[in-house]
């Protein structure tokens, strides 16, 4: 598993802990590259996505000492949405961290 996936999965675990606190019936996020994050009915709601991005940025800071911003104007202008799936986010994160 890549460092990017490790970081994303750690952030998903953190977010799932928050979601689980919402009570029975709360839908947890699956830790898999094909998991849809944004852009379809299967994805997360916008607040969950923001919380995931913040958690990832914090995990990057903790793991590497590097401060990164995952969402900015250049990211939003990309042809391929890096926030579509866990796998696309990991690929984007690989590029950010290199």
Buried (B, 14 or more C-beta within 10 A) or exposed (E): EEBBBEBBBBBBEBBBEEBEEEEEEEEEBEBEBEBBBBEEEEBBEEEBBEBBBBBBBBBBEEEEEEEEEBBEEEBEEEEEBBBBBBBBBBBBBEEBBE
